[in-house]
């Protein structure tokens, strides 16, 4: 069975959260603190907890919205309010099993609605085509003409049983009536549809998923007094969430508290605990990529010199060993992310083992991985994806790294509105900006990651570089000469000052990077630092000055002069492009090289020319380099042989850096 929708009403901050569509695998609830995310999960958990109603149940005083509590208490006994309405759908396999059991094809699909109330009872909504069931039952029965005529007037199985009971039946007809009565009749039931009741009792009720809830309050502690724990187990109401997780650990290891207190129980208990620890740690490391040098150690011993209650009887000590540093520390003093992961697996595995195949689980995780590093949260998302193959999962988060940006259909926003209380919706576009901030951050992160869309990337300073390089590459390719490799993506990063930051952020992403930058004549300190810190190698850094002469120049050579990408073009051709791009502003005048002041870099010479002649092309001074490049792209011209030679040498050198 799959949960398809959930509606919570009259629970803490939720007056009516609306029907929430539940994804068939993972549903993510995002919202600000105190918006009602936890309340929603808690309500679902109390509706059908895996621990049973004796431990978790609805409590009017604790759970009903306070501002309406006094009025509601007067009617609670006579008319308990609905709290949670859950809608399930049967799988194709379950539908086939129902039809096979009935002996005829009655169902093609089936929705079941359970409405849980504050008195911890629930009502069932299930609808089947009982008239069709009657028709198919009669088709398989060998009735006389008279009996068949009377029976065909029935539209329900209850009515069919009643009609047949008033007739004088032969032996075969009596056997048919008995089969109907034995299978469908239930004297204690007030259900209108006996077929629906049968389907519910035999196929739906046994398979309704239970809810398993886990949060930060259920983490394993570093030390437990087993004597005090055994005392608390005699009164389950006194057990803390930590106690329940410790008991789950012992249950998983098949150890009873009585075993631990036996004189010969130490070695056996320690061995069983270590076996469970190894099994769980192996599961964690299938997804945990942060530090694989950790292992969990257990010990059971008494310490009369410790503080109460640890000075009486045996204590269970849980420690984490770091094999790299060869030290152990108490479990609760280690990385909280690892503690969360380990504790959850203990709780989950214990519950799942206790259930066996009796029931499926819907996992409710409240802020999972909150203490994990961003990359560890990505690890945890992979674990959630793995779990969702067998169990539906609903979890809350406000971390952008706990949201799949390509699965926004799984996201539900949670907002606490001033007049209506908590509202849960799948309409992201209509949500408050603060609520959807994690989604915006997740999208922004993904866009930044995917900006580099290939494994091999040539980082340049600006979009003008991109235009000239792609244009020249195209001309060379058409001529059958060496062009830029097809598997290299040219990525403008927005200037040399941003380039070093860009490289530092991308370090370790297993991407091949070559930098091609403008050259002022002196080495750039930021890039030199990246090389010194071994974030990039020297062979990954190129500048345009190396290619002005039409052949690749070594570092420090005479050709290693100041240059931008514009200096690879013939000066006259670039000035023609410049004059055409700014034809209107220059009143049709063409700028010639003879008019420019001296210097190595065309862009610098043009800027000084504009300044000395008081020509303003933009408010900030100078001119827009991309505008000139864009004019070339929209008004293609041929490059002379020397220009093509320079670009070909450049591409040959760049291509070699990726080999």
Secondary structure, 3 states (H helix, E strand, C coil): CEEEEEEEEEECCEEEEEEEECCCCEEEEEECCCCCHHHHHHHHHHHCECCCCCCCCCCHHHHCCHHHHHHHHCCCCCCCCEEEEEEEECCHHHHHHHHHHHCCCCCCCCEEEEEEECCCCEEEEECCCHHHHHHHHHHCCCCCHHHHHHHHCCCCHHHHHHHHHCCCCCHHHHHHHHHHHHHHCCCCCCCCCHHHHHHHHHHHHHHCCEEEEECHHHCCCCEEEHHHHHHHHCCHHHCCHHHHHHHHHHHHCCCCHHHHHCCCHHHHHHHHHHHHHHHHHHHHHCCCCCCCCEEEEEEEEECCCCCCCCCCCEEEEEEEEECCCCEEEEHHHCCHHHHHHHHHHHHHHHHHHHHCCCCCEEEEECCCCCCCCHHHHHHHHHHHHHHCCCCEEEEEECCHHHCCCCCHHHEEEEEEECCCEEEEECCHHHCCCCCCHHHHHHHHHHHHHHHCCCCEEEEECCHHHHHHHHHHHHHHHHCCCCCCCCCEEEEECCCHHHHHHHHHHHCCCCCEEEEEECECCCCCHHHHHHHHCCCCCHHHEEEHHHHCCCCCCCCCCCCCCCECHHHHCCHHHHHHHHHHHCCCCCCCCCCCHHHCCCCCCHHHHHHHHHHHCCCCCCCCCCCCHHHHHHHHHHCCCCCCHHHHHHHHHHHHHHHHHCC
